[in-house]
C-alpha cells in the first residue's frame, strides 16, 4: 500500500513509528492489562469440503459455512469506514483461499498490468508472515480489474528492507465479481468481491519443504485502500485538491494497526488453520513477543535506556525479566518463556528468533 512511498519519506525526515503496544502500555505493565490497548484480531479458517471454483462468487458450501471476519476498521482503529469490508478464509493441502466483499457505490479501475502499483486504484490487499518472525513476508494487492501485484519483503521498512517486486507467486488464482457496472459513473453500484487462491508452494523457503497448515497459525492482515475520485472526461481518477495534489487515500483494515503503517507484522492478526473446527486462543508466548517488540522499538527510538530493558514485567500471570546482550554485530533482547520453556529473542533488526 501507500507506505512503500510515504513511510520511507517520513523516516528520512526523522519521524518514526513507535510500536503499537508501546504507545498503549507502560514498560512496568503489560499491553493486555491496559483498557485502551489494541490486541490483534484472530480468525479460525476452516478446511475446505470439496473443490473451490475461483469465480469471485463464493457459492460453495465451504464458503457458506465459513464465518465472515469482523467488519474492517480504519487502520488506526478509531474510525468507522464509510463502506463495509469483510473477508472469509479457507484452506486445504494446496491453497489458502480468501473471499473479500466490499461495498462500493462506484466500482472503478484503470490499472491492468501485473506488478504495477495497484494501490493507485482502489484495491484489496493481503499481508502474510508465515512464521511470525516479522521478517520475510508477502504482500498481494488486487484491484477491480483483477490486476494484481505480488511482492516479497525481507523486513519492515523501518528496519531498512529490500522489496523484491519481481518475486511471483506462481499458480495464484483470482477472480472478481462486480455487483453493478465497472467504470460507469452514470449508475450506483453495490460493490465488488474478489476470490483468491494462493498456492502454499509460494511460501516454501526450501526446495524440499512441505507446508502443512493443520492446527497452525500465521500472522495475516488485510487492507482496503479507497480513494475519493473525480471524473476526467467521464473517466475515474483519484481526486486532487485545488493545487492539483492528490488527496490522501483511506486505509481500512481487518486488524487495526494503531498507526498509519501496514508494514508492522507484529501487529497483524492471527489466522488459525483448523481441520476440525477447533477454537483458537492467542498463545501465551505471543504476549512475550509483543513485549520484545515494545522494548526493541523503544530502544530504537531512544525512549528508554539499555538499563531499562531488564525491568521486570508482568505478562499474564507471570513476572518476566527481559535480558539484553551486546555482541559483535549488534544486540539481542531475550526472555526465557515460563509458558513453554523456549528462549524468545529479538535481534537488532527486529526479527524474532526461537531457541
DAFEN-V620320 format. One record per residue. RES is the residue in one letter. PHI is phi in degrees with one decimal (* if undefined). PSI is psi as a letter, one per 30 degrees, with the letter a starting at -180 (999 if undefined). OMEGA is omega in whole degrees, -180 to 180 (999 if undefined). Layout:
res = {RES,RES}
phi = {PHI,PHI}
psi = {PSI,PSI}
omega = {OMEGA,OMEGA}
This chain:
res = {X,X,X,X,X,X,X,X,X,X,X,X,X,X,X,X,X,X,X,X,X,X,X,X,X,X,X,X,X,X,X,X,X,X,X,X,X,X,X,X,X,X,X,X,X,X,X,X,X,X,X,X,X,X,X,X,X,X,X,X,X,X,X,X,X,X,X,X,X,X,X,X,X,X,X,X,X,X,X,X,X,X,X,X,X,X,X,X,X,X,X,X,X,X,X,X,X,X,X,X,X,X,X,X,X,X,X,X,X,X,X,X,X,X,X,X,X,X,X,X,X,X,X,X,X,X,X,X,X,X,X,X,X,X,X,X,X,X,X,X,X,X,X,X,X,X,X,X,X,X,X,X,X,X,X,X,X,X,X,X,X,X,X,X,X,X,X,X,X,X,X,X,X,X,X,X,X,X,X,X,X,X,X,X,X,X,X,X,X,X,X,X,X,X,X,X,X,X,X,X,X,X,X,X,X,X,X,X,X,X,X,X,X,X,X,X,X,X,X,X,X,X,X,X,X,X,X,X,X,X,X,X,X,X,X,X,X,X,X,X,X,X,X,X,X,X,X,X,X,X,X,X,X,X,X,X,X,X,X,X,X,X,X,X,X,X,X,X,X,X,X,X,X,X,X,X,X,X,X,X,X,X,X,X,X,X,X,X,X,X,X,X,X,X,X,X,X,X,X,X,X,X,X,X,X,X,X,X,X,X,X,X,X,X,X,X,X,X,X,X,X,X,X,X,X,X,X,X,X,X,X,X,X,X,X,X,X,X,X,X,X,X,X,X,X,X,X,X,X,X,X,X,X,X,X}
phi = {*,-64.7,-73.3,-58.5,-100.6,-73.0,-65.7,-60.4,-65.1,-67.1,-61.9,-62.5,-87.6,85.7,-102.9,-117.5,-90.5,-83.5,-50.4,-50.3,-74.7,-65.6,-65.0,-107.5,-140.4,-91.4,-74.0,-105.3,-140.3,-145.7,-55.6,-70.8,-91.7,-100.0,-57.1,-90.2,-65.8,-100.5,-91.1,-55.5,-75.6,-133.4,-146.3,-98.7,-92.9,-80.4,-75.3,-68.3,-120.0,100.8,-73.9,-111.9,-90.5,-85.4,-133.4,84.7,-100.9,65.7,-91.3,-65.5,-59.3,-59.7,-68.7,-63.7,-87.4,-84.2,-79.3,-75.0,-68.0,-58.2,-63.4,-61.2,-121.3,-58.2,-54.8,-80.2,83.2,-119.3,-124.8,-86.3,-63.4,-77.7,-126.5,-80.0,-140.2,-142.9,-140.9,-121.6,-136.3,-132.2,-157.0,-147.4,-71.6,-119.0,-139.7,-105.9,-113.5,-129.5,-131.6,-113.5,-120.5,-134.3,-68.6,-165.4,-73.3,-134.6,-85.9,-146.0,-168.4,-126.6,-89.9,-120.6,-91.8,-63.9,67.1,-82.9,-80.0,-64.0,-71.2,-74.9,-108.4,-57.4,-150.5,-122.2,-126.9,-123.1,-121.7,-136.5,-121.4,-61.1,-99.6,68.7,-93.4,70.3,-128.6,53.1,-122.5,-127.9,-132.9,-132.7,-126.7,-135.2,-111.0,-71.9,-89.3,65.5,-79.3,-143.3,-128.9,-117.0,-147.3,-113.2,-124.4,-72.2,-166.8,-58.9,-58.3,-64.2,-99.4,78.2,-86.2,-119.4,-107.3,-99.6,-72.2,-85.8,-68.4,-125.2,-84.7,-63.7,90.1,-65.4,-129.2,-153.1,-151.0,-112.7,-118.2,-110.7,-90.9,148.2,-129.5,-79.8,58.5,-118.9,-76.9,-92.8,-140.8,-112.8,-93.5,-88.2,153.2,-145.5,-131.3,-134.7,-116.7,-134.5,-123.7,-105.6,-67.4,-61.2,-61.3,-65.8,-102.0,-67.5,-106.7,-150.9,-59.6,-93.9,-65.8,-118.4,-101.3,-117.2,-82.1,-52.7,55.3,-120.0,-129.7,-122.2,-85.4,-141.4,-144.4,-130.0,-134.9,-117.1,-94.9,-132.4,-113.0,-66.4,-125.2,-138.1,-103.7,-120.3,54.4,82.6,-106.5,-67.2,-140.6,-65.9,-72.4,-118.9,-88.8,-65.6,-92.2,83.3,-90.2,-63.5,-72.0,-66.0,-79.1,-95.6,-124.7,-114.0,-132.4,-75.8,-104.1,-60.8,-94.4,87.0,-140.6,-83.8,-161.7,-78.3,-86.6,-126.8,-57.5,-70.5,-109.2,-73.2,-80.1,-114.5,-112.3,-103.7,-98.2,-106.3,-92.3,-123.8,56.6,-76.9,-84.8,-141.6,-122.1,-56.9,-59.8,-62.4,-64.3,-64.2,-64.5,-66.1,-61.1,-58.9,-63.3,-61.5,-67.0,-56.6,-65.7,-58.4,-68.8,-66.7,-64.6,-60.4,-101.6,59.7,-93.4,-135.7,-98.4,-57.3,-66.8,-75.7,-59.9,-87.9,-66.7,-60.0,-126.2,-99.8,-124.2,54.5,-100.8,-116.5,-93.4,-124.4,-114.4,-70.7,-126.0,-118.5,-126.0,-86.4,-145.7,-63.9,-110.0,153.7,-151.3,-127.5,-117.1,-142.8,-139.9,-82.3,-68.6,-77.0,-90.8,-122.8,86.5,-71.9,-91.1,-106.9,-121.7,-119.2,-90.9,-66.7,-96.2,78.1,-104.2,-83.6,-130.4,-111.0,-115.6}
psi = {a,f,f,e,e,e,e,e,e,e,e,f,f,g,j,l,k,k,k,e,e,e,e,f,l,l,f,g,a,k,e,f,f,k,e,g,k,j,k,k,l,l,k,j,k,l,k,l,i,l,l,k,k,j,g,f,e,h,f,l,e,e,e,e,f,k,k,k,l,l,k,l,l,k,e,f,g,f,k,k,l,f,k,k,k,l,l,l,k,l,l,a,f,f,l,k,k,k,j,k,k,k,k,j,f,j,j,l,k,f,k,f,k,k,g,l,i,e,g,f,l,k,l,k,k,k,k,k,j,e,g,g,g,g,l,i,l,k,k,k,k,k,a,f,g,g,k,l,j,k,l,k,k,e,l,l,e,f,g,i,l,k,k,j,f,f,k,k,i,k,g,k,k,l,k,k,k,k,i,b,k,k,h,j,f,g,l,k,l,e,a,l,l,k,k,k,j,k,k,f,f,f,g,k,f,l,e,g,k,k,j,j,f,j,h,l,k,l,k,k,l,k,k,j,k,k,k,k,l,l,k,j,h,g,k,k,l,k,k,l,a,f,g,g,k,k,l,k,l,k,j,k,l,d,j,k,f,f,l,i,j,f,h,i,f,f,g,l,l,k,j,k,j,k,f,h,h,l,l,k,k,k,l,e,f,e,e,e,e,e,e,e,e,e,e,e,e,e,e,e,g,h,f,l,l,e,f,f,e,g,k,k,l,j,j,c,g,k,k,k,j,l,k,k,k,k,l,f,g,b,l,k,k,l,k,j,k,f,e,f,f,k,j,k,k,k,a,f,g,g,k,k,k,k,999}
omega = {-170,-173,172,178,-168,180,179,-180,178,179,179,178,179,179,-174,178,176,179,177,-175,175,180,-172,-176,177,176,176,177,-179,-173,-175,178,-178,-174,-176,-179,177,177,-180,178,176,-177,176,180,180,171,-179,172,-176,-176,176,176,-177,-177,180,-173,-179,-176,-177,180,179,178,-180,-180,180,179,169,172,168,175,-178,179,173,-171,180,176,-174,-174,177,178,-179,177,-176,174,174,-177,170,-180,172,177,169,-174,-175,-172,158,-177,178,175,-179,176,-173,171,179,-179,178,180,-178,177,-180,-174,-175,-174,177,176,164,-177,-170,-178,168,164,165,-177,172,-173,177,176,-173,173,-171,-175,174,-180,179,175,174,-177,-169,177,179,180,-177,174,-175,174,-178,168,-178,-180,176,-177,179,-173,-172,179,-177,-178,-179,-177,-180,-170,166,179,-179,-179,-178,176,-180,172,-176,178,178,179,178,178,-179,170,-179,176,-174,-180,-178,173,178,-178,-175,177,178,-179,174,179,179,177,177,178,-171,172,179,-178,178,179,179,-176,179,178,174,-173,-174,-178,173,-176,176,-176,-171,176,172,176,174,173,-174,169,-179,177,172,177,-178,-177,162,-174,170,180,177,-175,177,-179,179,174,173,-174,176,176,-176,178,-178,180,180,171,179,176,170,178,-178,-170,174,-179,-172,-177,-178,177,179,-178,177,-173,171,-175,-178,179,175,180,179,174,-178,-176,-174,177,-176,177,178,173,-178,172,179,-177,-177,-180,177,177,176,179,179,179,179,176,175,-177,179,-177,179,175,-178,-177,172,174,169,175,-178,-178,178,-175,-172,173,179,180,177,176,-175,-177,-172,170,-172,178,176,180,179,178,169,171,-170,-176,179,-180,172,164,-175,180,170,-176,174,-177,-176,-175,179,169,-177,-172,165,-177,-175,178,178,179,178,179,180,178,999}
